[in-house]
Amino acid sequence: MIYVSGALSMWGDRMWHFAISVFLIELYGRNLLLTAIFGLVVAGSVLLLGALIGDWVDRNPRNKVAHASLLVQNISVTVCSIVLMLVFLYKQWIESIWDGWLTVVCYTVVIILADVANLASTALTIAIQRDWIVVITGYNRGHLAGMNATMRRIDQVTNILAPLAVGQVMTLASNVIGCGFILGWNLVSLIVEFIFLSRVYRIVPALSVKPPTPEDGQERPAERTEGLEITNLPLCFGRFRWLLSTCKDGWRAYYRQDVFLAGMGLAFLYTTVLGFDCITTGYAYTQGISGSLLSLLMGVSAITGLMGTVMFTKLRKAYGLVNTGIISSCLHLFCLLLCVCSV
């Protein structure tokens, strides 16, 4: 059931990420400005609020986190789809109101709702793939690696099929029908995922027992040293200061990890990669590639990712986890060098 719930969530995510890139291009006259703003807002919000999301996931019951994230994500995408449908249907009329400022308001609402959906999806991913699966496998590393590989495989399969499905609908029908298709999918998947997650939570008693965080039952150092100052501030300023303290503590905890340098190295390596994100998808669409062909190309790229999940399990059994990581990094770098040579 956890696999089915994850597959439904990933399917909706992949459809939405592909479709929103095309929708923003269509809204702004095949110009990349809206798509670039959307990419900046999404990346910036995750960078700034990632620690707060993780802190919220850690401090609340697992079922509450999963259900709240699922609800916020699907409702945000649903409302955003409705707004997009209205803008596509009545674009000329909307542009004539308030000297065109209503159009700007609609664009802003779409980007904000899409960003909220992305943040909720981040919280759900942290909760399910980084917490629930660990508990379900009983903290067994072998089972955990296998389950993570399966989830990754499901992710790649949905990466093949989801853009392909919505791309065909948008090309053969219309953008309005594409919005309606995504809207309907989110409403149905919300109900199914809610039921399945509740069922898994009841089946696995360990999920209801959450280990206490290091700060439970005691104040954090920042709160002890600055408590008097915070109590003398208005509530909103005190809350804002607490949020800043949480972000700072999150980044401090990150760079104290043993794998910090390896993670930074991988992050720098990924800055050299042009993935199928909103900017790349939008740019390809402005160059005349249809949504149908673009979704097919994304499917081809996902097939190679699916092959990687199969290769990971075989390499891990033959050479161990550390050597598998080194081999994978070398293969990654080799493929990047081939891209450079081709250019």
KAMOZI-V602300 format. One record per pair of residues at least 12 apart in sequence whose ideal C-beta (glycine too) atoms are under 7 Angstrom apart, sorted by the first residue. I is the first residue (numbers start at 1). J is the second residue. If there is no record, write none. Layout:
I & J
I & J
//
This chain:
1 & 196
1 & 199
1 & 200
2 & 132
2 & 136
2 & 200
3 & 150
3 & 154
4 & 196
5 & 193
5 & 196
5 & 197
6 & 128
6 & 151
6 & 154
7 & 154
7 & 158
8 & 189
8 & 192
8 & 193
9 & 124
9 & 193
10 & 154
10 & 155
10 & 158
11 & 158
11 & 162
12 & 185
12 & 186
12 & 189
13 & 121
14 & 158
14 & 159
14 & 162
14 & 163
15 & 162
15 & 163
15 & 165
15 & 166
15 & 182
15 & 185
16 & 77
16 & 182
17 & 278
18 & 163
18 & 166
18 & 167
18 & 281
18 & 295
18 & 298
19 & 166
19 & 170
19 & 178
19 & 182
20 & 114
20 & 278
21 & 35
21 & 278
21 & 281
21 & 282
22 & 170
22 & 285
22 & 291
23 & 84
23 & 175
24 & 38
24 & 282
25 & 282
25 & 285
25 & 286
26 & 175
27 & 87
27 & 107
30 & 286
32 & 282
32 & 283
32 & 286
34 & 107
35 & 278
35 & 279
35 & 282
36 & 279
37 & 111
38 & 111
38 & 114
38 & 278
39 & 277
39 & 278
39 & 279
41 & 111
41 & 115
42 & 115
42 & 118
45 & 115
45 & 119
46 & 119
46 & 122
49 & 119
51 & 246
51 & 247
51 & 250
51 & 251
52 & 243
52 & 246
52 & 247
53 & 119
53 & 122
53 & 123
53 & 126
54 & 126
54 & 250
55 & 246
55 & 250
57 & 123
57 & 126
57 & 127
58 & 213
59 & 213
61 & 210
62 & 127
62 & 131
62 & 132
62 & 201
62 & 207
62 & 210
63 & 201
65 & 123
65 & 127
66 & 124
66 & 127
66 & 128
66 & 197
67 & 194
67 & 197
69 & 120
69 & 123
69 & 124
69 & 127
70 & 124
70 & 190
70 & 193
70 & 194
72 & 116
72 & 120
73 & 117
73 & 120
73 & 121
73 & 124
74 & 186
74 & 190
76 & 113
76 & 116
76 & 117
76 & 120
77 & 117
77 & 182
77 & 186
78 & 183
78 & 186
78 & 187
79 & 113
80 & 110
80 & 113
80 & 114
80 & 117
81 & 179
81 & 182
81 & 183
82 & 183
83 & 106
83 & 109
83 & 110
84 & 110
84 & 179
85 & 176
85 & 179
85 & 180
87 & 106
88 & 175
88 & 176
89 & 176
94 & 106
129 & 151
132 & 207
133 & 147
133 & 148
133 & 151
135 & 204
135 & 206
135 & 207
136 & 204
145 & 316
149 & 309
149 & 312
149 & 313
152 & 309
153 & 306
153 & 309
156 & 302
156 & 305
156 & 306
156 & 309
157 & 306
159 & 298
159 & 302
159 & 305
160 & 299
160 & 302
160 & 303
163 & 295
163 & 298
163 & 299
164 & 295
164 & 296
164 & 299
166 & 178
166 & 181
166 & 182
167 & 291
167 & 292
167 & 294
167 & 295
168 & 292
168 & 295
169 & 181
170 & 291
171 & 290
171 & 291
171 & 292
222 & 245
272 & 336
273 & 336
276 & 298
276 & 301
281 & 294
312 & 324
315 & 327
//
